[in-house]
Amino acid sequence: MFTKLYYYCFVFVLFFSINSFAQEEECADETSTNIPALTEFHEIMYPIWHTAYPSKDIGALKSFVEEVNEKAEKIYKVKLPGILREKEAKWKKGVEEFKDAVNKYNEAAQGDDDQALLDAAEELHTKYENLVRIIKPILKELDEFHKVLYVIYHKYLPDKKWNDIRKECNSLKEKSQKIVEAKLPKKLESKTDQFKKLANELVNSVDKLCKAKDNDMENAVEDMHSKYEALQELFE
């Protein structure tokens, strides 16, 4: 009897542990902004743009066609992780433009117009960089905050898990404060004042959320989410 009871307890604990681990892995996958296909394409984009293009090595540019096509196919098939769902429309449009650039590169590589191939290589680089910019966060501090916000907004809020949301308060406060303290890249320095204003509004929304009672929690989460979106839109 004791042995059987011990066995059932063991099975229950094992099942619970595996299920929890699977949920954590799923959540980790959803909150990662890494797109391996983009990283892999950079392996061929680098010699095209930094070696063959500046030296006008037409033979090299033509020799890259097969690898360009192979790596581009992986980009066409990319499924964005959950955390990037709001960028889905821009990503699809970007992929279509990238695909057109790949086709032009193929066509130019089959012809004898050297300038057309150089132009096609330049366009390929531009459209690839556009894809990178779509999914790459402007600031790592914004990205870190978004990883917590994503779980709250898409996991806890729909099920009204108020206590789970409250458990994230320390993390939200820490990460929102780091956004306030972040320094914008030089090309965006002109937006510093507006950025600081919006960042402080985000901090205030986090503070209100962490003080909210259950009845006010949903509105507080929505307010925090809108303040985060306002920051994102500043860079679009």
C-alpha positions in Angstrom: 0.0 0.0 0.0 2.8 2.4 1.0 4.7 1.5 -2.1 1.7 2.2 -4.4 1.0 5.5 -2.7 4.7 6.5 -3.0 4.6 5.6 -6.7 1.5 7.7 -7.4 3.0 10.7 -5.5 6.2 10.3 -7.6 4.3 10.2 -10.9 2.2 13.3 -9.9 5.3 15.3 -8.9 7.1 14.2 -12.1 4.2 15.2 -14.3 3.8 18.5 -12.6 7.5 19.2 -13.0 7.6 18.3 -16.7 4.5 20.4 -17.3 5.9 23.4 -15.5 9.2 23.1 -17.4 7.4 22.8 -20.7 5.4 26.0 -19.9 8.6 27.8 -19.0 10.3 26.7 -22.2 7.2 27.8 -24.3 7.2 31.2 -22.6 10.9 31.6 -23.1 10.5 30.8 -26.8 7.7 33.4 -27.1 9.7 36.2 -25.4 12.8 35.8 -27.5 13.3 38.2 -30.4 16.1 36.1 -31.9 15.4 35.2 -35.6 18.1 32.6 -36.5 17.4 32.8 -40.2 18.3 36.5 -40.2 21.6 35.8 -38.4 22.4 33.0 -40.9 21.7 35.3 -43.9 24.2 37.8 -42.5 26.9 35.1 -43.2 26.4 35.7 -46.9 25.4 39.3 -46.8 28.6 40.3 -45.1 31.0 39.2 -47.9 28.6 40.6 -50.5 28.4 44.1 -48.9 31.8 44.5 -47.3 34.0 42.7 -49.8 32.6 42.0 -53.2 30.4 45.1 -53.6 33.1 47.8 -52.7 35.7 46.1 -54.8 33.2 45.6 -57.7 34.0 41.9 -57.8 31.3 40.8 -60.3 32.5 37.2 -60.4 32.2 36.9 -56.6 28.8 38.5 -56.6 27.6 36.0 -59.2 29.1 33.1 -57.2 27.0 34.0 -54.1 23.6 33.5 -55.9 23.0 29.9 -54.8 23.8 30.6 -51.1 21.7 33.8 -51.2 18.7 31.8 -52.4 19.2 29.0 -49.9 19.4 31.3 -46.9 16.7 33.6 -48.2 14.2 30.6 -48.3 14.6 30.2 -44.6 13.7 33.9 -44.0 10.5 33.4 -46.2 9.4 30.6 -43.8 10.1 32.4 -40.5 7.2 32.4 -38.0 7.7 35.3 -35.6 7.6 34.5 -31.9 4.7 35.8 -29.8 6.5 38.8 -28.5 6.8 40.2 -32.0 3.2 39.6 -33.0 2.5 43.3 -33.2 5.2 43.6 -35.9 3.6 40.8 -38.1 2.2 43.1 -40.7 5.5 45.1 -41.1 7.4 41.8 -41.2 5.3 40.3 -44.0 5.6 43.5 -46.0 9.4 43.6 -45.4 9.8 39.9 -46.4 7.9 40.6 -49.7 10.3 43.5 -50.5 13.3 41.4 -49.5 12.0 38.6 -51.8 11.8 41.0 -54.7 15.3 42.1 -54.0 16.5 38.5 -54.0 14.8 37.9 -57.4 16.4 41.1 -58.8 19.8 39.8 -57.6 19.2 36.5 -59.4 18.2 38.2 -62.6 21.1 40.6 -62.6 23.6 37.8 -61.8 22.4 36.0 -65.0 23.0 39.0 -67.2 26.0 41.0 -68.4 25.2 44.4 -66.9 27.7 44.8 -64.1 26.1 48.0 -62.8 22.7 46.3 -62.6 24.3 43.6 -60.4 25.9 46.1 -58.1 22.6 48.0 -57.8 20.8 44.7 -57.0 23.4 43.9 -54.3 22.8 47.3 -52.8 19.1 46.8 -52.8 19.5 43.3 -51.3 21.5 44.8 -48.5 18.9 47.6 -47.9 15.9 45.2 -47.7 17.8 42.8 -45.5 18.7 45.6 -43.1 15.0 46.7 -43.1 14.0 43.2 -41.9 16.6 43.4 -39.1 15.3 46.9 -38.0 11.7 45.6 -37.8 12.5 43.0 -35.2 15.6 44.5 -33.5 14.7 46.8 -30.5 16.0 50.4 -30.5 17.0 50.0 -26.9 17.9 46.8 -25.0 16.1 48.4 -22.0 12.9 48.6 -23.9 13.3 45.0 -25.0 13.9 43.8 -21.4 10.8 45.6 -20.2 8.7 44.2 -23.1 9.6 40.6 -22.1 7.9 41.0 -18.8 5.0 43.1 -20.2 4.4 40.4 -22.8 3.8 37.7 -20.2 1.6 40.0 -18.2 -0.5 41.2 -21.1 -0.9 38.0 -23.0 -0.8 35.4 -20.3 -1.8 36.8 -16.9 -4.3 39.5 -17.9 -6.7 37.3 -20.0 -7.0 34.9 -17.0 -7.2 37.7 -14.4 -4.2 36.4 -12.5 -3.8 39.5 -10.4 -1.4 38.0 -7.9 0.9 36.7 -10.7 0.9 40.3 -12.1 1.8 41.7 -8.7 4.7 39.3 -8.4 6.3 41.0 -11.4 6.1 44.5 -9.8 9.7 44.6 -8.6 10.9 43.5 -12.1 8.7 46.1 -13.8 9.9 48.9 -11.5 13.5 48.0 -12.1 13.2 47.7 -15.8 11.1 50.8 -16.3 13.6 52.9 -14.3 16.4 51.6 -16.5 14.5 52.9 -19.5 14.4 56.3 -18.0 18.2 56.2 -17.5 18.9 54.8 -20.9 20.9 56.9 -23.4 19.5 57.1 -27.0 21.7 56.3 -30.0 23.3 59.4 -31.5 21.0 59.4 -34.5 18.0 59.7 -32.1 19.3 62.2 -29.7 16.9 64.9 -31.0 14.1 62.8 -29.4 15.6 62.7 -26.0 13.2 65.2 -24.3 10.1 63.4 -25.6 11.7 60.0 -24.8 12.3 61.1 -21.1 8.8 62.4 -20.8 7.2 59.1 -22.1 9.6 57.0 -20.1 8.6 58.7 -16.9 5.0 58.3 -17.8 5.7 54.5 -18.1 7.3 54.5 -14.6 4.2 56.2 -13.2 1.9 53.7 -14.9 4.0 50.9 -13.3 3.7 52.5 -9.9 -0.1 52.8 -10.3 -0.3 49.2 -11.4 1.6 47.9 -8.4 -0.8 49.8 -6.1 -4.0 48.8 -7.8 -6.7 46.7 -6.2 -8.2 43.8 -8.1 -11.0 45.8 -9.5 -8.6 48.4 -11.0 -5.9 46.0 -12.2 -7.2 45.4 -15.7 -7.3 49.2 -16.5 -3.9 49.6 -14.9 -2.3 47.0 -17.1 -4.0 48.5 -20.2 -2.6 51.9 -19.2 0.9 50.6 -18.7 0.7 48.8 -22.1 -0.4 52.0 -23.8 2.5 53.9 -22.2 4.9 51.3 -23.5 3.4 51.5 -27.0 3.8 55.3 -27.0 7.5 54.8 -26.4 7.8 52.3 -29.2 5.9 54.6 -31.6 8.4 57.4 -30.9 11.0 55.4 -32.9 8.8 54.3 -35.8 
